[in-house]
Amino acid sequence: MKQKAEKLGNEEKVSLMFDLVNSFKDLRNASEIADFLEDLLTANEIKILSIRLRIAKLLLSGKHQREVVRETHSSLGTVNKVNIWLEKGGNGFKKAIAKLPLKWGKPTKIPHGPIEFHLPELLLATGQYAVAEKQDKTPKELIEKMSEKEVIDKEIAEMNSELYRK
């Protein structure tokens, strides 16, 4: 029979939260944060947190809850919960979303004709493409690692299941 874990005391809760909050504080870039999230959370937990952040971003941009449900493929209950959190304060969401960098799109139209007539546009398009690629690199790497981690998480769950059946 499984033993219930003892409830943590207030001092231990404060210590745990202190470590969690401060572990994020000193990470220097998106790559370090992605590595930390990969180690800290399961693939499903990362997906859930990512969706909640997107829900908050869409709600703060003025989208209606039903639109957000369609765009994020979330339940109305989840969208409503995030909306209530935003109404009751939501300062963490608001600050984080306000600091999100703009997502650069890759250029879709490259001017045709002699290069000397379109050099500024070509240079701008090349720079825009490089920035967009760099922005996508860390999230793409995290998604790839999450696929691997899902397999590992399933293996761990199966091992734990077998262990507790004995």
C-alpha positions as CSV (number, residue, x, y, z in Angstrom):
1,M,0.0,0.0,0.0
2,K,1.3,3.4,-0.9
3,Q,2.1,5.7,1.9
4,K,0.8,9.3,1.6
5,A,3.6,11.8,1.6
6,E,3.7,14.0,4.7
7,K,2.5,17.5,4.1
8,L,5.2,20.0,3.8
9,G,5.6,22.6,6.5
10,N,5.4,26.3,5.7
11,E,9.1,26.8,6.0
12,E,9.8,23.9,3.6
13,K,7.3,25.3,1.1
14,V,9.0,28.7,1.3
15,S,12.4,27.0,0.7
16,L,11.2,25.1,-2.3
17,M,9.6,28.2,-3.9
18,F,12.7,30.2,-3.2
19,D,14.8,27.6,-5.1
20,L,12.4,27.4,-8.0
21,V,12.0,31.2,-8.4
22,N,15.7,31.9,-8.1
23,S,16.7,29.0,-10.5
24,F,14.9,30.9,-13.3
25,K,16.3,34.3,-12.3
26,D,19.9,33.6,-13.2
27,L,19.4,31.8,-16.6
28,R,20.8,34.0,-19.3
29,N,19.1,33.2,-22.5
30,A,16.3,31.2,-24.2
31,S,18.6,28.2,-24.8
32,E,19.5,27.9,-21.1
33,I,15.8,28.3,-20.1
34,A,14.8,25.6,-22.6
35,D,17.4,23.2,-21.3
36,F,16.2,23.9,-17.7
37,L,12.5,23.4,-18.7
38,E,13.4,20.1,-20.4
39,D,15.1,18.8,-17.2
40,L,12.5,20.2,-14.8
41,L,9.2,19.3,-16.5
42,T,7.6,16.4,-18.4
43,A,6.8,16.9,-22.1
44,N,3.1,17.2,-21.2
45,E,3.8,19.8,-18.5
46,I,5.7,21.9,-20.9
47,K,2.9,21.6,-23.4
48,I,0.3,22.6,-20.8
49,L,2.3,25.6,-19.7
50,S,2.9,26.7,-23.3
51,I,-0.8,26.5,-24.0
52,R,-1.7,28.5,-20.9
53,L,0.7,31.2,-21.8
54,R,-0.7,31.4,-25.4
55,I,-4.3,31.5,-23.9
56,A,-3.3,34.4,-21.7
57,K,-1.6,36.2,-24.6
58,L,-4.7,35.8,-26.8
59,L,-7.1,36.9,-24.1
60,L,-4.9,40.0,-23.3
61,S,-4.9,40.9,-27.0
62,G,-8.7,41.1,-26.8
63,K,-9.8,37.8,-28.3
64,H,-13.0,36.3,-27.1
65,Q,-12.9,33.1,-25.1
66,R,-14.5,31.0,-27.9
67,E,-12.0,32.3,-30.4
68,V,-9.2,31.3,-28.0
69,V,-10.7,27.8,-27.7
70,R,-10.6,27.4,-31.4
71,E,-7.1,28.7,-31.9
72,T,-5.5,26.7,-29.0
73,H,-7.7,23.6,-29.2
74,S,-8.2,24.0,-25.5
75,S,-11.3,23.4,-23.5
76,L,-13.6,26.3,-22.6
77,G,-12.9,25.5,-19.0
78,T,-9.2,25.9,-19.4
79,V,-9.6,29.2,-21.2
80,N,-12.1,30.4,-18.6
81,K,-9.7,29.5,-15.8
82,V,-6.9,31.5,-17.4
83,N,-9.3,34.4,-18.0
84,I,-10.3,34.4,-14.3
85,W,-6.6,34.3,-13.2
86,L,-6.1,37.4,-15.5
87,E,-9.1,39.2,-14.0
88,K,-8.0,38.4,-10.4
89,G,-4.5,39.8,-11.0
90,G,-2.6,38.1,-13.7
91,N,0.5,40.3,-13.1
92,G,2.9,37.5,-13.8
93,F,1.2,36.7,-17.1
94,K,1.0,40.4,-18.1
95,K,4.6,41.1,-17.3
96,A,5.9,38.0,-19.1
97,I,3.7,38.6,-22.2
98,A,4.7,42.3,-22.4
99,K,8.4,41.2,-22.5
100,L,7.9,38.6,-25.3
101,P,10.0,39.4,-28.3
102,L,8.2,40.0,-31.6
103,K,8.2,36.9,-33.8
104,W,9.8,37.6,-37.1
105,G,8.3,36.0,-40.1
106,K,10.4,34.7,-42.9
107,P,10.3,36.9,-46.1
108,T,7.8,35.6,-48.6
109,K,8.7,37.8,-51.6
110,I,12.2,38.2,-52.9
111,P,12.5,40.9,-55.6
112,H,13.3,39.7,-59.0
113,G,15.6,41.4,-61.5
114,P,19.1,42.8,-61.4
115,I,20.6,42.7,-57.9
116,E,21.8,46.3,-58.1
117,F,18.2,47.5,-58.3
118,H,17.1,45.5,-55.3
119,L,20.1,45.3,-53.0
120,P,18.5,47.0,-50.0
121,E,15.4,44.8,-50.2
122,L,17.6,41.7,-50.6
123,L,19.7,42.6,-47.6
124,L,16.7,43.3,-45.5
125,A,15.1,40.0,-46.6
126,T,18.3,38.1,-45.8
127,G,18.6,39.7,-42.4
128,Q,14.9,39.0,-41.6
129,Y,15.3,35.4,-42.6
130,A,18.4,35.0,-40.4
131,V,16.6,36.5,-37.4
132,A,13.5,34.3,-38.0
133,E,15.7,31.2,-38.2
134,K,17.5,32.1,-35.0
135,Q,14.2,32.7,-33.1
136,D,12.9,29.3,-34.3
137,K,16.1,27.3,-33.4
138,T,15.7,27.0,-29.6
139,P,11.9,26.1,-29.7
140,K,12.5,23.6,-32.5
141,E,15.3,21.9,-30.5
142,L,13.1,21.8,-27.4
143,I,10.3,20.2,-29.3
144,E,12.7,17.5,-30.7
145,K,14.0,16.8,-27.2
146,M,10.4,16.7,-25.8
147,S,9.6,13.9,-28.2
148,E,12.5,11.9,-26.8
149,K,11.5,12.8,-23.3
150,E,7.9,11.5,-23.8
151,V,9.4,8.1,-24.6
152,I,11.6,8.2,-21.5
153,D,8.6,9.4,-19.4
154,K,6.5,6.5,-20.6
155,E,9.3,4.0,-19.8
156,I,9.7,5.5,-16.3
157,A,5.9,5.3,-15.7
158,E,5.9,1.6,-16.8
159,M,8.9,0.9,-14.5
160,N,7.2,2.6,-11.6
161,S,4.0,0.8,-12.3
162,E,5.7,-2.6,-12.3
163,L,7.6,-1.6,-9.1
164,Y,4.4,-0.8,-7.2
165,R,2.6,-3.9,-8.4
166,K,5.1,-6.1,-6.6
